[in-house]
Amino acid sequence: MIRKIDPDNRRVLKFPAVRPCESISPSILLTSLITISNDVTNFKAKFFPSQKKIAREVIRQVEILHIFFEDIREYQPNFTKSLILCLSELHFILQKIQFLLQDCTREGSRLFILMKSQFIANQFRVLISSIATALDILYLNSLQISSEVKELVELLGKQAQKSKLDVSLNDQCAMERVILILNQFENAFEPERGLIKRILDYLGIYNWEDCNKEVKFLEDEMGNIEEDAREIPLISNLLGLMCYCRAVIFDSLDENDEQIIVEIEVKSPGEMLNCLNPEDFRCPISLELMMDPVTISTGQTYDRASIQKWLNSGHLLCPKTGERLESTELVPNSALKRLIQQFCSENGISISKSGRRSKESSRTVVSPTPASREAVRFLAGFLAGRLTYGTDEQKNKAAYEIRLLTKSSIFNRSILIEVGNVPPLLDLLTSDDPSTQENAIAALLKLAKHSKGQKSIIEEGGLSLIISVLRRGMKLESRQIAAATIFYLSSVEKYRKMIGSTRQAIPGLIELLKDGTICGKKNAIAAIFGLLLYHRNHERVLEAGIVPELLDLISSIERSDLLADSLAILACLAERIDGCIAILQTSAMALIMGLLKSSISRAGKEYCVSILASLCTNGGDEVVAILAKEPAIMPSLYALTTDGSSHGSRKARMLINMLQKFQESSSSSLTAASKLHKERFVHAI
């Protein structure tokens, strides 16, 4: 059996070749050899940015083997053990040669392959030597092939033994130039653009799109860096260089390049903990994760045990703000509690170890090398200048570059903010060009993921501009991205208050919830969920009319993730009396009960149970009575007690107990009434 390797699932310069099994049919083995050798010879038509001389020599030698295999198929009726052994070994070698040639011509890997020239030359040298060793097994005169082919194979064996396959002088010079450029960056000296352009021309990187492919390849390699940490410095250096080239050397976008922009995705409320700072989950008093967060009258949240101890000691001031407490009531912050529980669950954190592990989980960033750091710093300064003083086209392109640079690198975001790119990006939000406005708000979204970016946006007066885009953005995509930006800003407690008190913010999110695409609706829901972590925003959200909009959305959507997100908002609102009243004034009960009995996701069912449990708790016996008339929901409740999460199963058990107590109470009341009626009847007789 011969297993085929998918080249798309293979990392560069990794060679997962497999030897044919011992029981393989000789004819199948030979056919596979002819196919693979033919594939190798077809590389003659491909462009080799580097390794040209080596690749040409290797392909020539494989061409001879291809002729050899064809001759064997035509003239050799019997396969001896030595022939099969030789062919099996050659099959293994040719696989590796094919992998190497694929990598040398792989799209986007040109600079990386150039810098690995010595390693690649060594690999080719070993493989060609292995061909000579494999051919030594054969006694060619015993094979029934043509004399011309025998002579070619004998010559091939001799040449393979002596083959040097050294790195070419041109490749060596190109590598030295790259090293010179990286050294200049490392010493905080901006290289001459002409020198960089010579390298790019040598590798056939002629435009923005070619350079962008190099960046994408290096980013993918960096994503797999844990497999070989030794590659970190090289990949980091080259990535910094190519990001610099993409923006500075190719200072205009190619035609239709703006189609490359990736759709903005925002985490659902259930995944919100990945976007919020885990430090927000700590009690300001104990500095440990809050297992039972509660909110006091000043709006600050603490762990119940810590704030209760504070109050019991006679303190009547808020520990964090110093404000005098209007009351000592502790309001459970159930939404935050769920996020903390999920954070602990998904990070394998036990309650006893939560303080230590939560800090560890936030330190997961690979530090850039000095050369890449300085390259990005020069680039950030260049972009800030373009945003401020460039033409309209240059400003748009600079915003687009920032949008790409900030996609996955926390370091890039930090440098761009530090150099001062936030204020000119905010200015572009008032642009009358739809594309410029979209690129600017998308760049700000990525910068808003960084704490320094959030602070800069707020201090520069950017909140009102972002809300203006949310309400009146020239493209629907811009409005949706503005909602996502608000979501990230809401990860900071004091900004939740500020956003909620800004008159147009919450109505704008609810309007997007009604008119947006699926992506826009998810962004709006996530932003609203973030704002609800501040308890005083509950009233504002209800006043804006969110409940009817959510119910319309729930009754019309088919996507399970969006359905669960919408139910999560309702579950959060139902935990408060005002939210419970708003929900009960609609037809929500019947809709929620119907969903619970349907085939929605487990998360959706758990949110349904949370909503119903809160409605019964806050709405009293009248609500319980309505629920008790629907015995068909009991199987779903019992299923969640065993199959649900710890939170979901607890809510399901609580709701079952409430229904059972109500039924027992109703039954005893009926029995008492019946007995009283009977006594009156006897007395009358």
PECOR-V110662 format. One record per pair of residues at least 12 apart in sequence whose C-alpha atoms are under 8 Angstrom apart, sorted by sequence separation. I is the first residue (numbers start at 0). J is the second residue. D is the distance in whole Angstrom. If there is no record, write none. Layout:
# PECOR-V110662
I,J,D
I,J,D
This chain:
# PECOR-V110662
4,16,8
43,55,7
289,301,7
290,302,7
291,303,6
315,327,8
385,397,6
386,398,7
427,439,6
428,440,7
469,481,5
511,523,6
512,524,7
553,565,7
595,607,6
639,651,6
640,652,6
221,234,7
289,302,5
291,304,8
468,481,6
469,482,6
485,498,8
527,540,8
552,565,8
553,566,8
594,607,7
595,608,7
180,194,8
220,234,7
221,235,8
289,303,8
346,360,8
383,397,8
401,415,8
425,439,7
509,523,7
637,651,7
2,17,7
43,58,7
180,195,7
382,397,6
424,439,5
425,440,8
466,481,7
508,523,5
592,607,7
636,651,5
637,652,8
1,17,8
42,58,7
382,398,8
424,440,8
465,481,6
508,524,8
549,565,6
591,607,6
636,652,7
1,18,8
217,234,6
284,301,7
310,327,8
1,19,5
40,58,6
176,194,8
177,195,8
282,300,7
283,301,6
299,317,8
424,442,8
425,443,8
508,526,8
636,654,8
0,19,6
1,20,7
39,58,7
40,59,8
282,301,5
382,401,8
424,443,7
465,484,8
508,527,7
636,655,7
0,20,6
99,119,8
217,237,8
218,238,7
282,302,6
285,305,7
297,317,7
299,319,8
465,485,8
549,569,8
591,611,8
40,61,7
135,156,8
177,198,7
217,238,6
284,305,6
0,22,8
39,61,7
40,62,6
134,156,7
176,198,7
284,306,8
421,443,7
505,527,7
633,655,8
0,23,6
282,305,8
546,569,7
588,611,8
99,123,8
131,155,8
132,156,8
214,238,6
36,61,6
37,62,8
131,156,5
173,198,6
297,322,7
440,465,8
36,62,7
130,156,7
131,157,7
303,329,8
398,424,7
482,508,7
96,123,7
214,241,6
297,324,7
36,64,7
37,65,7
131,159,5
173,201,8
213,241,7
214,242,6
296,324,6
297,325,8
608,636,8
36,65,5
130,159,7
131,160,6
295,324,8
296,325,6
96,126,7
211,241,8
296,326,6
416,446,7
95,126,8
128,159,6
210,241,7
211,242,8
295,326,8
296,327,7
421,452,7
425,456,8
499,530,7
583,614,8
627,658,6
33,65,6
127,159,6
128,160,6
295,327,7
296,328,7
300,332,8
479,511,7
498,530,8
626,658,8
32,65,8
127,160,8
295,328,6
296,329,8
412,445,7
413,446,8
470,503,8
478,511,8
92,126,6
128,162,8
210,244,7
211,245,6
284,318,8
295,329,5
386,420,8
412,446,6
421,455,7
422,456,8
453,487,8
495,529,7
496,530,8
505,539,7
506,540,8
509,543,7
579,613,7
605,639,8
623,657,8
627,661,8
33,68,6
127,162,7
210,245,6
294,329,6
295,330,6
379,414,7
380,415,8
383,418,7
416,451,7
421,456,7
429,464,8
453,488,6
469,504,8
495,530,5
505,540,6
509,544,8
513,548,7
537,572,7
546,581,7
579,614,6
596,631,7
623,658,7
627,662,7
32,68,7
33,69,7
283,319,7
293,329,6
294,330,5
375,411,7
379,415,5
383,419,7
387,423,6
402,438,7
413,449,7
416,452,6
425,461,6
428,464,7
436,472,8
441,477,8
444,480,7
462,498,8
479,515,7
486,522,7
509,545,6
512,548,7
546,582,6
554,590,8
570,606,6
574,610,8
596,632,6
92,129,7
293,330,5
294,331,6
383,420,5
386,423,6
398,435,7
402,439,8
405,442,7
412,449,7
422,459,7
428,465,8
436,473,8
437,474,7
440,477,7
444,481,7
447,484,6
466,503,7
470,507,5
482,519,8
486,523,8
489,526,7
495,532,8
496,533,7
499,536,6
506,543,6
541,578,7
550,587,7
563,600,8
566,603,7
570,607,7
573,610,6
595,632,7
624,661,8
92,130,7
124,162,7
207,245,6
293,331,4
294,332,6
376,414,6
380,418,6
382,420,8
386,424,7
413,451,7
466,504,6
469,507,6
495,533,6
505,543,7
547,585,7
579,617,7
580,618,8
605,643,7
609,647,8
612,650,7
623,661,7
29,68,7
124,163,7
292,331,6
293,332,5
375,414,7
376,415,8
379,418,6
395,434,7
399,438,5
402,441,6
403,442,8
406,445,7
413,452,8
416,455,8
425,464,7
437,476,7
441,480,6
444,483,7
445,484,8
448,487,6
469,508,7
479,518,7
480,519,8
483,522,5
486,525,6
487,526,8
490,529,7
496,535,8
509,548,8
513,552,8
525,564,8
538,577,7
563,602,6
567,606,6
570,609,6
571,610,8
574,613,5
579,618,7
596,635,6
608,647,7
612,651,8
124,164,6
291,331,8
292,332,6
383,423,7
395,435,5
398,438,6
399,439,7
402,442,4
405,445,6
409,449,7
412,452,8
428,468,7
433,473,6
437,477,5
440,480,7
441,481,8
444,484,5
447,487,6
448,488,8
475,515,7
479,519,5
482,522,6
483,523,7
486,526,4
489,529,6
496,536,7
499,539,7
521,561,6
524,564,7
528,568,6
531,571,8
538,578,8
541,581,7
559,599,7
563,603,5
566,606,6
570,610,5
573,613,6
574,614,8
592,632,7
595,635,7
89,130,7
123,164,7
291,332,8
292,333,7
379,420,8
394,435,8
398,439,5
401,442,6
402,443,8
405,446,7
433,474,6
436,477,7
440,481,6
443,484,7
447,488,6
466,507,8
478,519,8
479,520,8
482,523,6
485,526,6
486,527,8
489,530,6
492,533,7
520,561,8
524,565,7
527,568,8
537,578,8
559,600,7
562,603,7
566,607,7
569,610,7
573,614,6
576,617,6
606,647,8
609,650,6
612,653,7
620,661,8
207,249,5
376,418,8
480,522,8
483,525,8
575,617,8
601,643,7
605,647,5
608,650,7
609,651,8
612,654,6
29,72,7
121,164,8
206,249,6
207,250,8
292,335,7
367,410,8
395,438,7
399,442,7
402,445,7
437,480,8
444,487,8
476,519,8
479,522,7
483,526,7
486,529,6
521,564,8
563,606,7
570,613,8
574,617,8
608,651,6
611,654,8
89,133,7
120,164,6
207,251,7
292,336,6
366,410,8
395,439,8
398,442,6
440,484,8
479,523,8
482,526,6
486,530,8
517,561,8
524,568,7
559,603,8
88,133,6
120,165,6
207,252,6
208,253,7
291,336,6
364,409,8
605,650,8
26,72,8
54,100,7
120,166,6
207,253,6
290,336,7
605,651,8
608,654,8
206,253,7
289,336,8
85,133,5
117,165,8
208,256,7
85,134,6
117,166,6
195,244,8
290,339,7
116,166,6
289,339,7
290,340,8
85,136,6
288,339,8
85,137,7
196,248,7
25,78,7
50,103,7
32,86,8
49,103,7
82,136,8
116,170,8
48,103,8
81,136,6
82,137,6
181,236,7
280,335,8
47,103,6
48,104,7
81,137,6
192,248,7
29,86,7
32,89,8
36,93,7
39,96,8
47,104,6
113,170,7
25,83,7
28,86,8
32,90,6
35,93,7
39,97,6
42,100,7
46,104,6
28,87,7
31,90,8
35,94,7
38,97,8
45,104,7
181,240,8
280,339,7
49,109,8
113,173,8
114,174,6
290,350,8
39,100,8
48,109,6
113,174,7
35,97,8
49,112,7
50,113,8
49,113,6
48,113,8
288,353,6
50,116,7
57,123,8
272,338,6
287,353,7
288,354,6
49,116,8
53,120,7
75,142,7
271,338,7
272,339,8
287,354,5
19,87,6
75,143,5
286,354,8
18,87,7
74,143,6
75,144,7
269,338,7
272,341,8
18,88,7
50,120,8
53,123,8
57,127,7
74,144,6
272,342,6
19,90,8
18,90,7
19,91,8
71,143,7
18,91,5
71,144,6
17,91,6
70,144,6
16,91,6
70,145,7
16,94,6
70,148,8
16,95,6
278,357,8
15,95,8
277,357,7
278,358,8
14,95,6
67,148,6
277,358,8
66,148,7
14,98,6
277,361,7
13,98,8
14,99,8
67,152,7
12,98,8
12,99,7
63,151,7
64,152,7
63,152,7
12,102,7
11,102,6
6,98,8
63,155,8
110,202,7
109,202,6
60,155,7
107,209,7
107,210,8
110,213,7
107,211,8
109,213,7
107,212,5
108,213,6
106,212,7
107,213,4
111,217,8
106,213,8
107,214,7
107,215,7
108,216,6
107,216,5
108,217,8
53,164,6
53,165,7
53,166,8
52,167,7
50,166,7
50,167,7
50,170,7
49,170,6
111,234,8
111,237,7
110,237,8
236,367,8
239,370,7
240,371,7
243,374,6
247,378,7
235,367,6
236,368,6
239,371,4
243,375,7
246,378,7
235,368,6
238,371,7
239,372,7
242,375,8
236,370,6
237,371,7
240,374,6
243,377,8
247,381,8
232,367,8
236,371,5
239,374,6
243,378,6
232,368,6
235,371,6
239,375,6
251,393,8
250,393,8
252,396,7
251,396,7
250,396,8
246,397,8
48,201,7
49,202,7
48,202,5
246,400,6
48,203,7
242,404,8
274,448,8
263,441,8
185,369,5
186,370,8
184,369,8
185,370,4
189,374,8
184,370,5
185,371,8
187,373,6
183,370,8
184,371,7
185,372,8
182,370,7
185,373,6
189,377,7
181,370,6
184,373,6
185,374,8
181,371,8
184,374,6
334,531,8
335,532,6
334,532,7
332,532,8
332,534,8
10,220,8
275,487,8
279,491,8
274,487,7
279,492,8
276,490,7
275,490,5
274,490,8
275,491,8
263,480,7
265,483,6
298,533,7
298,534,7
298,535,7
334,571,6
333,571,7
294,534,8
333,574,8
264,518,7
267,521,7
271,525,8
263,518,8
265,521,7
268,524,8
265,522,6
267,524,8
268,525,5
264,522,8
267,525,6
266,525,7
265,525,7
268,528,6
268,529,8
267,560,8
269,564,7
268,564,6
267,564,6
269,567,8
268,567,7
337,646,8
